[in-house]
Amino acid sequence: MQNLLYTIAVILVILWFLGFLVFNVGSIIHILLLIAVIAILLRIIKGKEI
């Protein structure tokens, strides 16, 4: 479970990138990106490796 948060964050960033370049889905994809960035920052703050 320790890598689950990082895995979800990476998947969300990839989906955001694809959505931004290819599908232009709208604001939902940017909200997902924000969640992914927050998850990565929380991991860094807690002192765990990315």
Backbone hydrogen bonds, N-H to C=O, Kabsch-Sander energy under -0.5 kcal/mol:
donor,donor_aa,acceptor,acceptor_aa,energy
4,L,1,M,-0.7
5,L,1,M,-0.6
7,T,3,N,-2.4
8,I,4,L,-2.6
9,A,5,L,-2.2
10,V,6,Y,-2.4
11,I,7,T,-2.4
12,L,8,I,-2.5
13,V,9,A,-2.2
14,I,10,V,-2.4
15,L,11,I,-2.6
16,W,12,L,-2.5
17,F,13,V,-2.5
18,L,14,I,-2.6
19,G,15,L,-2.7
20,F,16,W,-2.8
21,L,17,F,-2.2
22,V,18,L,-3.0
23,F,18,L,-1.2
24,N,19,G,-3.4
29,I,26,G,-0.5
30,H,26,G,-0.6
31,I,27,S,-1.6
32,L,28,I,-1.9
33,L,29,I,-1.8
34,L,30,H,-2.1
35,I,31,I,-2.1
36,A,32,L,-2.2
37,V,33,L,-2.6
38,I,34,L,-2.3
39,A,35,I,-2.2
40,I,36,A,-2.2
41,L,37,V,-2.5
42,L,38,I,-2.5
43,R,39,A,-1.8
44,I,40,I,-2.1
45,I,41,L,-2.8
46,K,42,L,-2.2
47,G,44,I,-1.2
48,K,43,R,-2.0
